[in-house]
Amino acid sequence: MVNGTGISIGGLGSGLDTQAIVAQLVALERLPIQQLEIDRDITQDKVDKLGIFKNLVTQLQDKAEELGSLAGFLNLAITGGDENVATVSAGESALQGSHSLDVQRLASIDRWAFDGVVDSTADLATVDGQSVSFTVGTTVYDITVNADDSSLIEIASQINTAAGDEVTASVVNTGTESNPSFQLVMASKASGEEGRIFGISTTIDGLNIDGTAPDANGDATSASNITVGNNALATIDGLAIERSSNDFSDVIDGVNIDLVGLGASTFGVEPDKEAMRDSMNEFLSAYNDVISFIGEQNTFVPAANDDEDPEVGALFGDTSLRTVKQTLTNSLFNIPIADVISDVNGYSTLSLVGITQDSDGKLTLDNTKFDAKISEDIGLLADLFVDTDGFIRDPNAVGNTAEYFVDTTEDSGLLNTLVRNIDQLVGRLDDGDSGINVQGIFDLRKSTFEDKIKRIGNRIQAKETALVAFREDLVMRYARLESLMGGLNAQGMALTAALG
C-alpha cells in the first residue's frame, strides 16, 4: 500500500500488518496531544462560564443602579382625584402628600367669525389694496388683497400664509345647502389671553366684522367674538393659580396636572406598594441568579464508581467565585453595629424591612412586612437602600484604590455601596481624567485563562509537528524492514529451488 510519503508498506515481505502497527504507534504518541486538547477545552469552558458570570454580576449592578436613586426607589402613584376635573400623574420628583384642586375656568382659544356671504368663491374687494388687519401678541398683520383674488377662500389662504404660525383661518358654511352663509373664521393657535386676536378690522367691501375687544372679565362684547381666549383659573392647595393653558404640571413639583373640566377634586401622592415590591423582587431575582451561579460552579460531586467522572463546576475553586460572593455579602450585610444599636425604628438591616436570607444565601422578600415598612416611614426605608445625601469621596483618594470608592458622608445606601463595589470587580474607574486603565477580577481571570489556552495551543502545534516527523520515520523504518524481508524471502526461495 502507498502511504502519504509515497512509500509502500503493505507487509508483503514480512507478513506483518505494518500499516496497522504504524497507526497504533502514532495513536499512542498522540495521547499527550489529546490530553492537551482536553485541557484546552476545559480552560475555554472556564472562559465561557466567566463571561456568563460577569454578565450576571453586571445585570445585578444595573438593577441596583435603577433602585439606587430616590426616583427609582420611590414609586409614587396618584390616589383619589376626579378624572372629570383633571388627569393627574406622579413624576420622578414627586413627594408624598395630599392636595386639593378646584377648577373655576378652563383655558380657551380666541376665535372670531366675519359676517357671512352667500358665495365663498366670489371676489369681495372692489379695488386692489383693500385689506384685513389684526394683532396677535405684539405682531401686527396687514393682509392686502387684489380685487381679482379676494374671495373668502383666497383671503383665508392669504391669512394662513402670512400669520400661519399664530392663527388658523378657515371658511365655514353656517347656513344650509340651499341657503348658504359662508363665514371666514380666525382662531388663535395658542390658548389663553396671550393668544388673543385683537384690533381686527377690514377695508374689504363685503367682508364685515365687529372687532370690539372683550371686557375686563374676559367676556365677549362682540357677536363676532365666538370664544374669548381666556386663561385657566384654578385653586390648588388654597392658592389661586392662573395659566394660559390647561397644563398645570409646573405647579406641584413632580405632579403632572391637566385640567379637563370644572369642579373640585382631592388627590394624594402615595407610594405604589405593588410597584415597589415588583422593583425590589427584580433586584432580588438578579441577586439570587448570581448566588445560584456561584453555588452551581462550586459544586463537586464524587463519582459513584470508577466508571464515572465526578461532577465538577467549570469554575470550581476559582477565586472569582469567592471574591464576588464576599463583595455582595459585605455590600448588603456589613452594617456597622453602632447603626444597628441606635436603630429604634427597625430600618437598619435587610431582615428588619422584610428581606431574609436562606441557607443557600438567596434573598426573599416578605411582602407583608415590606408593605408595613413602606406605610410606617418610607423615608427611613429609602435611607437604607439609597444614598440620599449624595456620594462624596476623600479628595485625597487615589483613583481606583479602596478609599476611592468610600462614601465619606453619613448616609451611604446599601444599593449605592453595592454598585460601587461591583465597579471595582468589573474594573470600572469613576475618574475620567486619570487615564488609568484598570482591569477587574473578571478581565484578569479571563486573561489568565486565555494565556493558558494560547500556551496549550503552542504545545499542541509543536507536538503535532513532531508527530508528523515521528510517523514519517516509522514509515521509513518499516519500509526498509519490508525491503530487507522481501530480499531475504527471495534468497530463501532461490536457495530452496536450487537444493530441490
C-alpha positions in Angstrom: 0.0 0.0 0.0 1.3 3.5 -0.8 1.1 6.0 2.1 1.5 9.8 2.2 5.2 9.5 1.7 4.9 7.5 -1.5 6.4 4.5 0.2 4.6 1.2 0.2 4.4 -0.8 3.4 1.8 -3.4 2.9 3.5 -6.2 4.9 4.1 -8.3 1.8 7.7 -9.1 2.8 7.3 -9.6 6.5 3.8 -10.8 6.7 3.1 -8.2 9.3 0.3 -5.6 9.1 2.7 -2.8 9.2 0.1 -0.2 8.3 -1.9 -1.1 11.5 1.3 -1.1 13.6 2.2 2.4 12.4 -1.3 3.7 13.1 -1.2 2.2 16.6 2.2 3.7 17.4 1.1 7.1 16.1 -2.1 6.8 18.2 -0.1 6.1 21.3 2.1 9.1 20.6 -1.0 11.3 20.1 -2.3 10.6 23.6 -0.4 13.6 25.2 -1.9 15.8 22.4 -5.4 14.6 23.2 -4.8 15.4 26.9 -3.7 18.9 26.0 -6.8 19.3 23.8 -9.0 18.3 26.8 -7.1 20.8 29.0 -7.7 23.5 26.3 -11.4 22.7 26.1 -11.7 22.8 29.9 -10.0 26.1 30.1 -12.1 27.5 27.3 -15.2 26.4 29.2 -13.8 28.4 32.1 -13.6 31.5 29.9 -17.2 30.9 28.7 -18.5 30.5 32.2 -16.6 33.5 33.4 -18.3 35.6 30.7 -21.7 34.4 31.9 -20.7 35.1 35.5 -19.7 38.7 34.7 -22.9 39.2 32.8 -25.0 38.1 35.8 -23.0 40.4 38.1 -23.4 43.5 35.8 -27.1 42.7 35.4 -27.3 42.8 39.2 -25.5 46.1 39.2 -27.9 47.5 36.7 -30.8 46.6 38.9 -29.1 48.2 41.9 -28.5 51.4 39.9 -32.2 51.5 38.9 -33.2 51.3 42.6 -30.3 53.3 43.9 -31.9 56.7 43.5 -35.0 58.2 45.1 -36.7 58.5 41.8 -36.1 54.8 41.1 -36.8 53.6 44.6 -39.9 55.7 45.5 -42.5 54.5 43.0 -45.3 57.0 43.8 -48.8 57.0 42.4 -51.9 59.2 42.5 -54.7 58.2 44.7 -58.2 59.6 44.7 -59.0 62.5 42.4 -61.8 63.1 39.9 -60.9 62.4 36.3 -63.7 64.6 35.1 -61.9 67.6 36.7 -58.3 66.8 35.9 -56.0 64.0 34.9 -53.1 63.7 37.4 -49.9 61.6 37.4 -46.8 61.4 39.6 -43.4 62.1 38.1 -39.9 61.1 39.4 -39.5 64.2 41.6 -43.0 64.0 43.2 -43.2 63.9 47.0 -45.8 62.3 49.3 -48.7 64.4 50.3 -52.4 65.2 49.7 -53.6 68.1 47.5 -56.9 69.9 46.8 -57.9 71.2 43.4 -60.8 73.5 42.4 -61.1 74.5 38.7 -63.1 77.7 38.0 -62.3 78.1 34.4 -60.6 76.2 31.6 -58.2 77.8 29.1 -59.8 78.6 25.8 -58.9 79.6 22.2 -59.7 83.1 20.9 -61.9 82.7 17.9 -63.6 85.3 15.6 -66.1 85.0 12.7 -66.7 87.5 9.9 -70.2 88.1 8.7 -71.5 85.5 6.2 -71.5 85.7 2.4 -73.6 83.6 0.0 -70.6 82.6 -2.3 -67.2 81.7 -0.9 -65.6 81.8 -4.3 -66.9 85.2 -5.3 -64.4 88.1 -5.1 -65.3 90.7 -2.4 -62.8 93.5 -2.9 -63.8 96.3 -5.3 -60.3 97.6 -5.9 -56.7 96.3 -5.3 -55.1 97.2 -1.9 -58.1 96.6 0.3 -57.0 94.7 3.5 -57.7 92.7 6.7 -55.7 93.8 9.7 -55.3 92.2 13.2 -52.8 91.9 16.0 -51.6 88.7 17.9 -49.4 89.4 20.9 -47.1 92.2 19.7 -47.2 91.3 16.0 -49.4 93.3 13.7 -50.6 91.7 10.5 -52.0 93.6 7.5 -53.1 91.3 4.6 -53.7 93.3 1.4 -55.6 91.6 -1.4 -56.1 92.2 -5.1 -59.6 92.6 -6.4 -59.3 89.5 -8.6 -58.0 87.3 -5.7 -60.4 88.4 -2.9 -62.8 85.5 -2.5 -63.4 84.2 1.0 -61.4 81.1 0.3 -58.5 83.2 -1.2 -58.5 85.6 1.8 -58.3 82.6 4.2 -55.4 81.2 2.3 -53.5 84.6 2.4 -54.1 84.9 6.2 -52.7 81.4 6.7 -49.7 82.3 4.6 -48.9 85.5 6.4 -49.9 84.6 10.0 -50.0 80.8 10.0 -47.6 80.5 12.9 -50.2 82.1 15.2 -53.6 81.8 13.7 -55.7 79.5 11.6 -58.1 80.8 9.0 -60.9 78.6 7.6 -64.2 79.0 5.7 -67.4 77.5 7.3 -70.9 77.3 5.9 -73.2 78.1 8.8 -76.3 78.1 6.5 -77.8 75.4 4.5 -77.0 73.9 1.1 -79.9 75.8 -0.5 -79.4 79.0 1.6 -75.6 79.1 2.4 -73.9 81.5 4.6 -70.1 81.2 4.4 -68.1 82.8 7.2 -64.4 83.4 7.5 -63.3 82.1 10.9 -60.0 83.0 12.5 -58.7 81.0 15.5 -55.6 81.6 17.6 -53.2 78.6 17.8 -52.3 79.5 21.4 -54.8 79.3 24.2 -55.2 82.0 26.9 -55.0 85.7 26.9 -51.6 85.7 25.3 -53.1 84.1 22.2 -55.9 86.6 21.8 -56.6 88.2 18.4 -57.5 91.8 18.8 -57.8 95.0 16.8 -59.5 93.2 13.9 -60.6 95.5 11.1 -61.3 95.2 7.4 -61.5 97.6 4.4 -62.6 94.8 2.0 -66.1 95.5 0.7 -68.5 92.7 1.5 -66.3 91.4 4.4 -67.6 92.7 7.7 -66.8 92.1 11.4 -67.3 93.8 14.8 -63.8 93.8 16.3 -64.7 95.1 19.7 -62.4 93.6 22.3 -63.8 91.5 25.3 -64.3 93.2 28.7 -62.0 93.1 31.7 -63.7 89.9 32.9 -62.9 88.1 29.7 -66.5 88.1 28.4 -67.2 88.8 24.7 -68.7 92.2 23.9 -68.9 91.4 20.1 -71.1 88.8 18.5 -68.2 88.2 16.1 -66.0 87.0 19.0 -67.2 83.4 19.1 -65.0 82.3 22.0 -62.7 84.5 24.0 -59.1 83.4 24.7 -59.0 83.1 28.4 -56.5 81.7 30.9 -57.4 78.7 33.0 -58.2 79.5 36.6 -57.8 77.0 39.5 -57.2 76.9 43.2 -54.6 74.4 44.2 -54.0 73.8 47.9 -55.7 77.1 48.7 -53.6 79.1 46.2 -55.1 80.8 43.2 -53.3 79.7 40.0 -53.7 81.1 36.5 -52.1 79.6 33.4 -52.6 80.2 29.6 -53.2 76.5 29.0 -54.8 73.7 30.9 -51.5 72.2 31.7 -50.7 72.9 35.4 -47.8 70.5 35.7 -45.4 73.2 36.8 -47.4 74.0 40.0 -46.6 71.0 42.3 -43.1 69.6 41.8 -43.2 66.2 40.1 -47.0 66.2 39.7 -48.5 66.4 36.2 -51.9 68.1 36.2 -54.0 68.5 33.1 -57.4 70.3 33.6 -60.3 68.8 31.8 -63.4 70.2 33.5 -64.8 72.5 36.1 -65.2 71.4 39.7 -63.4 70.3 42.9 -61.1 67.3 43.4 -58.9 66.0 46.1 -56.0 63.6 45.4 -52.9 62.2 47.1 -49.4 61.2 46.1 -48.7 57.9 47.8 -46.2 55.1 47.5 -47.2 52.5 44.9 -46.5 49.5 47.1 -47.1 46.9 44.3 -44.6 48.7 42.0 -42.1 49.0 44.8 -42.4 45.3 45.6 -42.0 44.4 41.9 -38.9 46.5 41.6 -37.4 45.0 44.8 -38.2 41.5 43.6 -36.5 42.2 40.3 -33.4 43.2 42.2 -33.5 40.2 44.5 -34.0 37.9 41.5 -30.9 39.3 39.9 -29.0 38.8 43.2 -30.2 35.2 43.5 -29.1 34.5 39.9 -25.6 35.4 40.9 -25.8 33.3 44.1 -27.2 30.3 42.2 -24.4 30.5 39.6 -21.8 30.6 42.3 -23.4 27.6 44.0 -23.5 25.6 40.7 -19.9 26.4 39.9 -18.7 25.5 43.4 -20.3 22.0 43.1 -18.2 18.9 43.4 -19.9 15.5 43.5 -17.6 12.5 43.7 -18.0 9.7 41.2 -20.3 6.9 42.3 -17.9 4.3 40.8 -14.7 4.0 38.9 -16.5 4.1 35.5 -18.0 7.6 36.1 -16.4 11.0 36.4 -17.1 13.4 39.3 -19.5 16.3 38.7 -17.4 19.5 38.9 -18.3 23.1 38.1 -16.1 24.6 35.4 -15.1 27.4 37.8 -14.8 25.2 40.9 -12.4 26.7 43.4 -11.8 29.8 41.2 -11.0 33.0 43.1 -13.7 35.0 41.3 -16.5 33.0 42.9 -15.2 33.7 46.4 -14.4 37.3 45.7 -17.8 38.1 44.2 -19.8 36.4 47.0 -17.7 38.2 49.6 -18.3 41.5 47.9 -22.1 41.0 47.8 -22.1 40.0 51.4 -20.0 43.0 52.5 -22.2 45.4 50.5 -25.5 44.3 51.9 -24.9 42.8 55.3 -21.8 44.6 56.7 -23.8 47.1 58.7 -21.9 49.0 61.5 -23.0 47.6 64.9 -23.5 51.2 66.1 -26.1 51.8 63.5 -28.0 48.7 64.5 -27.9 49.5 68.2 -29.1 53.1 67.6 -31.9 52.0 65.3 -35.1 52.4 67.3 -37.4 52.3 64.3 -36.3 49.0 62.7 -34.8 50.2 59.4 -31.1 49.4 59.8 -30.9 45.9 58.2 -32.5 44.0 55.4 -34.1 41.5 57.7 -35.8 44.3 59.6 -37.6 45.5 56.5 -38.7 42.1 55.2 -35.7 40.7 53.2 -34.4 37.4 54.6 -31.5 35.1 53.5 -31.9 31.3 53.3 -29.2 28.7 53.9 -28.1 28.9 50.3 -27.6 32.6 50.5 -30.6 33.6 48.4 -32.8 36.5 49.4 -36.6 36.5 49.8 -39.0 39.4 50.2 -41.7 39.3 52.8 -44.4 41.3 51.1 -46.5 42.0 54.2 -43.6 43.2 56.2 -42.2 45.3 53.4 -45.5 47.0 52.8 -45.8 47.7 56.5 -42.4 49.4 56.5 -43.5 51.5 53.5 -46.5 52.6 55.4 -44.7 53.3 58.6 -41.9 55.5 57.2 -41.0 55.4 53.6 -38.2 57.9 54.1 -36.4 55.7 56.6 -36.9 52.7 54.2 -35.4 54.7 51.3 -32.4 55.8 53.5 -31.5 52.1 54.0 -31.2 51.5 50.2 -30.5 54.9 48.7 -27.6 57.4 49.1 -29.9 60.3 49.8 -27.2 62.7 50.8 -25.0 62.1 47.8 -21.7 60.3 47.3 -18.6 62.3 48.4 -15.2 60.7 48.4 -12.0 61.7 50.2 -10.4 64.4 47.9 -7.0 62.8 48.5 -8.1 59.3 47.4 -6.1 57.9 44.5 -8.1 56.6 41.6 -9.5 53.1 41.9 -8.0 52.5 45.3 -10.2 51.2 48.1 -10.5 54.7 49.6 -11.6 56.0 46.2 -14.9 54.1 46.4 -15.7 55.0 50.1 -18.5 57.5 50.8 -17.4 59.9 53.5 -21.0 61.1 54.1 -23.1 59.7 56.9 -25.7 58.0 54.6 -24.2 55.6 52.1 -27.2 53.5 50.9 -26.8 49.7 50.5 -27.6 49.7 46.8 -25.2 52.5 46.1 -22.5 50.7 48.0 -23.2 47.6 46.0 -22.9 49.5 42.8 -19.5 51.0 43.7 -18.1 47.6 45.0 -19.2 45.9 41.7 -17.4 48.8 39.9 -14.2 47.6 41.4 -14.9 44.0 40.5 -15.6 44.8 36.8 -12.7 47.3 36.6 -14.6 50.5 36.1 -12.9 53.7 37.1 -15.1 56.6 38.3 -12.4 59.2 37.2 -12.4 60.0 33.5 -9.4 62.4 33.9 -6.9 59.9 35.4 -6.2 57.9 32.3 -5.8 54.8 34.4 -6.9 51.6 32.7 -7.9 49.2 35.4 -8.8 45.5 34.9 -11.3 43.9 37.2 -11.2 40.4 38.5 -13.2 39.1 35.5 -10.8 40.5 33.0 -7.8 39.4 34.9 -9.1 35.8 35.2 -10.1 35.8 31.6 -6.6 37.0 30.6 -5.0 34.2 32.7 -7.2 31.6 31.1 -6.7 32.9 27.6 -2.9 32.9 28.1 -3.1 29.3 29.2 -5.2 28.4 26.1 -2.5 30.1 24.0 0.3 28.2 25.6 -1.6 24.9 25.2 -2.2 25.7 21.6 1.5 26.3 21.0 2.3 22.9 22.7 -0.3 21.1 20.6 1.2 22.6 17.4 4.7 21.6 18.4 3.6 18.1 19.2 1.6 17.8 16.0 4.7 18.8 14.1 6.8 16.2 16.0 4.1 13.6 15.4 4.3 14.1 11.7 8.0 13.5 11.8 7.6 10.5 14.0 5.1 8.9 11.6 7.3 9.6 8.6 10.3 8.0 10.5 8.2 4.9 11.3 7.1 4.6 7.7 10.7 4.7 6.5 11.8 2.2 9.1 9.1 -0.3 8.2 9.6 0.3 4.5 13.3 -0.7 4.9 12.2 -3.7 7.0 9.8 -4.8 4.3 12.5 -4.3 1.7 15.0 -6.4 3.7 12.5 -9.1 4.5 11.4 -9.2 0.8 15.1 -9.7 -0.2 15.6 -12.5 2.3 12.5 -14.2 1.2 13.6 -14.1 -2.4 17.0 -15.6 -1.5 15.3 -18.3 0.6 13.1 -19.2 -2.3 16.0 -19.3 -4.7 18.0 -21.5 -2.3 15.1 -23.9 -1.8 14.7 -24.2 -5.6 18.5 -24.9 -6.1 18.5 -27.6 -3.4 15.4 -29.1 -4.8 
